[in-house]
Each structure stands twice: as C-alpha cells, then as structure tokens.
Amino acid sequence: YILLRYHLGSVALGSFIIALIKFIRAIVTYFQEAYESMNSGTMKDIIRSCFCCCQCLLWLFEKVIKFINRQAYIEMSIHGYYFCKAAKRAFSITYSNILRIMTINMVGDFVLFLTKLGIVAPTVLCGLHMINKDSSHEWISRHIWAPVGLGGIFSYIIACCFISVYEMAIDTTFICFCEDCEMNNGESKPYFMNVSLMNFVSGNSAKSGKRRSKSITEVRPI
C-alpha cells in the first residue's frame, strides 16, 4: 500500500532512467552498424573506435546508474524519500563507505556465485544420470549435451532469479549498517546493529576495523 501510494512514481522514474539509457545505447548501435555498412577505409576504423568508446562509456554509465538505483530504492524504504533525494543520499552513503562496499561486494559476489554453481552443477549431473539411465531415445543419447546444456542454462536463469532476492537483502543490510554508523557513534548514541555484524564488516575492511572494532558494545538489540 505504501509503495503504491507514495513511491510508485519514484520506482517508475528509476526504471525510466535505465530504459532511457538502454534506448540511447540502441540508437548508438544502430548508427554504428549503419555507418559501418556504408563506409570503408581509414575513416571507418576511426569512427568505429569512436563508437566503441561511446558504447563503453554508456555501458559504464548504465552500470553506475543501476547501482545507484538499487541503493536509492533502499533509501526510499528506510527514510521515505522521493527518488532524487534518495539517490543523493545513496550516493553520499556509497561514497563515504566505498572501501566497505568494495569488500562486501567482492565477498558477497563470490559466495553467491558459488551458490549458483551449487545449483547448476547438481542439475547438470542429475540430467546426465537420467539420460544415461534411460537409453530408449537414441537421438538424445547421441546428442546428450543438447538437453543437458539446456537444463544447465534454465537452472542458471532460475538460480539467478532466486539469488537476486538474497543480493537485495545483502545490499539492504549493508545500507542499514552504513546508516547506523552515520546516525550513531556507539557511545552517546548506541548502535542498533549487533556485534557479529560489526565484527564481520570491520574484519573485512581494514580502514573501518582499526577505527571502530575495539569500541563496540551492543547496547540495543535489533
């Protein structure tokens, strides 16, 4: 109800920005292909390089905007901000905790990749076992990697859909951690986070670990 009444426009704006960037990339790709089909020679290589640089910058810009969008949606959920204010707050939080974010993202991405691998690998192995066990279909037995490959692809897609929920949960937990650090100091204003979360983040971030890990006591539980 709160999303539909107060934040639906902000969600639509964030999605529109991503769609607009994708549309611009599609236009650049169209002009690139049209130019390459009509021209040849040295200038073609130069223009192609310019188009490639433009595509690279647009791709990078899209990735940054997607990341800020995710953080902005989390800030909207925490504070109830509109999109622009939430994006500004998200950028500020991200910039002030860049080392922590890099560390947590590296650890989190690796763990989630292993999780996806742990889903896809058993699916492929079960598919191989079932096909080898049932030899009534000669074509499938001769082209065993076709159904197994399709099964692996579909299992990976399904795994990504479910794991994306955990990715969002990790991002939300970390943004809440950063907000807690921004609003409280652990002394006159006790932290809301528990000790294990602080020790985990501090242990994976050398900068924050030296500064805060020794002075944290859990005063108020979550």
C-alpha positions in Angstrom: 0.0 0.0 0.0 2.8 2.5 0.9 4.7 1.6 -2.3 1.6 2.1 -4.5 0.5 5.3 -2.8 3.8 7.1 -2.1 6.7 5.6 -4.0 5.2 4.3 -7.3 6.3 7.4 -9.2 9.8 7.1 -7.8 10.1 3.5 -8.8 8.8 4.4 -12.3 11.3 7.2 -12.6 14.2 4.9 -11.7 13.1 2.4 -14.3 12.6 5.1 -16.9 16.2 6.3 -16.4 17.5 2.8 -17.0 15.2 2.4 -20.0 16.3 5.7 -21.4 20.0 4.8 -21.2 19.3 1.5 -22.9 17.4 3.3 -25.7 20.3 5.7 -26.2 22.7 2.7 -26.4 20.3 1.0 -29.0 20.4 4.2 -31.1 24.2 4.4 -31.0 24.4 0.7 -32.0 22.0 1.4 -34.9 24.0 4.3 -36.2 27.3 2.4 -35.7 26.0 -0.6 -37.8 24.5 1.7 -40.5 27.8 3.7 -40.8 30.0 0.6 -41.0 27.8 -0.9 -43.8 28.0 2.3 -45.9 31.7 3.3 -45.4 35.1 1.7 -45.8 38.7 2.8 -45.4 40.8 4.5 -42.8 38.0 6.8 -41.6 35.8 3.7 -40.9 38.3 2.4 -38.4 38.5 5.8 -36.7 34.7 6.2 -36.5 34.4 2.6 -35.3 36.8 3.4 -32.5 34.8 6.4 -31.5 31.6 4.4 -31.5 33.2 1.7 -29.4 34.4 4.3 -26.8 30.9 5.8 -26.7 29.4 2.3 -26.2 31.9 1.6 -23.4 31.1 4.9 -21.6 27.3 4.3 -22.0 27.7 0.7 -20.6 29.7 2.0 -17.6 27.2 4.8 -17.0 24.3 2.3 -17.1 26.1 0.1 -14.6 26.6 3.0 -12.2 23.0 4.2 -12.6 21.7 0.7 -11.9 23.8 0.5 -8.7 22.7 3.9 -7.5 19.1 2.9 -8.4 19.3 -0.1 -6.1 20.7 1.9 -3.3 18.1 4.7 -3.9 15.2 2.2 -3.6 16.7 1.0 -0.3 16.9 4.6 1.0 13.3 5.2 -0.1 12.3 2.2 2.1 14.3 3.4 5.1 13.5 7.2 5.1 10.5 7.5 2.7 12.4 10.0 0.5 11.4 10.7 -3.1 13.7 9.3 -5.8 16.1 12.3 -6.3 16.7 12.8 -2.6 17.1 9.0 -2.1 19.6 8.8 -4.9 21.6 11.7 -3.5 21.6 10.1 0.0 22.6 6.7 -1.6 25.5 8.3 -3.5 26.6 10.1 -0.3 26.5 6.8 1.7 28.2 4.9 -1.1 31.0 7.5 -1.4 31.7 7.6 2.3 31.8 3.8 2.6 33.5 2.9 -0.7 36.1 0.6 0.8 33.5 -1.3 2.8 31.2 -1.6 -0.2 34.1 -2.9 -2.4 35.0 -5.5 0.2 31.4 -6.7 1.0 30.6 -6.8 -2.8 33.6 -9.0 -3.5 32.9 -11.4 -0.7 29.2 -11.4 -1.4 29.5 -11.9 -5.2 31.9 -14.8 -4.7 29.6 -16.5 -2.2 26.6 -16.0 -4.4 28.5 -17.3 -7.4 29.3 -20.5 -5.5 25.6 -20.8 -4.6 24.6 -20.5 -8.2 27.3 -23.1 -9.1 26.0 -25.4 -6.4 22.5 -25.2 -8.0 23.6 -25.6 -11.6 26.2 -28.4 -11.1 23.8 -30.9 -9.4 21.1 -30.2 -12.1 23.6 -31.0 -14.9 24.8 -34.1 -13.1 21.2 -35.3 -12.5 20.4 -34.7 -16.1 23.4 -36.7 -17.3 22.4 -39.6 -14.9 18.8 -39.6 -16.1 19.7 -39.6 -19.8 22.3 -42.3 -19.4 19.9 -44.4 -17.3 17.1 -44.1 -20.0 18.5 -45.2 -23.4 15.2 -45.6 -25.1 15.6 -42.3 -27.0 18.5 -42.9 -29.4 18.8 -39.3 -30.6 19.0 -37.9 -27.1 21.7 -40.4 -26.2 23.7 -39.4 -29.2 23.3 -35.7 -28.6 23.4 -35.8 -24.8 24.9 -32.3 -24.3 21.9 -30.6 -26.0 19.3 -31.4 -23.3 22.0 -31.2 -20.6 23.1 -27.8 -21.8 19.5 -26.5 -21.9 18.9 -27.8 -18.4 22.0 -26.1 -17.2 21.0 -22.8 -18.8 17.5 -22.9 -17.4 18.7 -23.8 -13.9 21.2 -20.9 -14.0 18.4 -18.5 -15.0 16.1 -19.8 -12.2 19.0 -19.6 -9.7 19.7 -16.0 -10.7 16.1 -15.1 -10.2 16.1 -16.5 -6.7 19.6 -15.4 -5.7 18.7 -11.8 -6.7 16.4 -11.7 -3.6 19.5 -12.5 -1.4 21.5 -9.9 -3.3 19.0 -7.3 -2.5 18.8 -8.5 1.1 22.6 -8.2 1.4 22.6 -4.7 -0.1 19.7 -3.6 2.3 21.5 -5.0 5.3 24.7 -3.2 4.4 23.0 0.1 3.7 21.2 -0.1 7.1 24.7 -0.8 8.6 26.1 2.3 7.0 23.1 4.4 8.1 23.5 3.2 11.6 27.2 4.2 11.5 26.2 7.7 10.1 23.5 8.3 12.7 25.1 6.8 15.8 28.5 6.8 17.4 28.4 3.7 19.6 28.7 5.8 22.8 26.2 8.6 23.5 24.1 7.2 20.6 24.4 3.4 20.7 24.4 1.3 17.6 21.4 -0.7 16.7 23.4 -3.4 14.8 24.6 -6.5 16.7 28.2 -7.2 17.5 28.6 -10.0 14.9 27.6 -7.8 12.0 30.0 -5.0 13.1 32.9 -7.5 13.6 32.2 -9.1 10.2 32.3 -5.8 8.3 35.2 -4.4 10.4 37.1 -7.6 9.9 36.7 -7.3 6.1 37.6 -3.6 6.0 41.0 -2.6 7.3 40.0 1.1 7.4 36.9 0.6 9.5 38.4 -2.2 11.5 41.2 -0.1 13.0 38.9 2.7 13.8 35.8 1.1 15.4 36.1 -2.6 16.1 37.6 -2.2 19.7 34.9 0.2 21.0 31.7 -1.5 20.0 29.3 -2.9 22.6 25.8 -4.0 21.7 23.5 -1.8 23.8 20.2 -2.1 21.9 19.3 -5.3 20.1 17.8 -5.2 16.6 
